[in-house]
Amino acid sequence: MATISVVGAGSWGTALSIVLADNNHHVKLWARRKDLADEVNDGHTNEKYLPGITLPEGIKATSSLEECVRDAELILLVTPTKALRDVLPELKTYLTAPVTFVHASKGIEPDTSKRISEVIEEEIPPSLRKSVVVLSGPSHAEEVSLRHPTTVTVSSKSLAEAEYVQDLFINSNFRVYTNHDIVGVELGGALKNIIALGAGMSDGLGYGDNAKAALITRGLAEIARLGAAMGANPLTFMGLTGIGDLVVTCTSVHSRNWRAGNLLGKGNNLDEVLENMGMVVEGVRTTKAAYHLAKEQDVDMPITSVLFDVLFNDKNPKDAVDQLMGRLRTHETEDLTSLLADRFELNPKEQ
């Protein structure tokens, strides 16, 4: 049994706390609001984020960050991306020994275009961290909390640390794989939220399954293009944190990003959508970050570009989809062929 601090009591942080408690670990869950911490401790519920779910008694909540991370062997970060820069400087003042950091948030920091592991490495000095591990994959919190079968991936620069985290989380309902490509795992988990916004928008416009399938498959292509430009293995995007996460996020009503896109497609503006959602929609901030990353890396990301215009330049959603469908023709597999050729130093003529 390990002593694990979970920083963030939203739906995903609470669901992962259930997994860890089911595995008999000592789980301390940090909630920013004292009333939520009291609800978890007294009623064993988190009705706002996981309605109808009874939480294991092994989850102990607190509104004190110091109390949460004291004596932790591992700290699991499940806060919105925008909150990390605020939480980490305070958190590190309470650490007296190096710990393993795991993050399960899926986003990119807009102002810096940093991956979350990079933010952690900037804010937490090497003397206070053993390693940084990413946990990502196709996993709705609502289904994880019901113990429905789920598969995810963990990745780290250290295979031993990834396997350590794998052992902490894995059980008969929650299967955990390892992947050494931390860049690809993080980018796949973050960028799929952009495509989910587009898929929801297409559904909101009433365009049906054909259009959504096109968005998913072409979305995967542009995710792989940006990922490869940033050093990821293109094959990572064929796995759980690529196509797996894309499918589940683009097709389910559990997905906040799909729901937000759906509201946009039905005519709501961005402010109305975010107010209606009542929870963080990571895809909105990630679209801005990815748009600027694509410019920096000179990578063509047409879906991201038109979504950026919808979100931040008041472009009409229907015009955006029409723009995508009217693009110049190209060969379907030329992106993958080029990426794999670069990765494995192949001559395209020999493939």
Secondary structure, DSSP 8 states (H G I E B T S, - for coil): --EEEEE--SHHHHHHHHHHHHTT-EEEEE-SSHHHHHHHHHHS--TTTSTT----TTEEEES-HHHHHTT-SEEEE-S-GGGHHHHHHHHHTT-SS-EEEEE----EETTTTEEHHHHHHHHS-GGGEEEEEEEESS--HHHHHTT--EEEEEEES-HHHHHHHHHHH--SSEEEEE-S-HHHHHHHHHHHHHHHHHHHHHHHTT-HHHHHHHHHHHHHHHHHHHHHHTT--GGGGGSIIIIIHHHHHHH-TT-HHHHHHHHHHTT--HHHHHHHH-S--HHHHHHHHHHHHHHHHT---HHHHHHHHHHHS---HHHHHHHHHTS----TTHHHHHHHHHHHT--GGG-
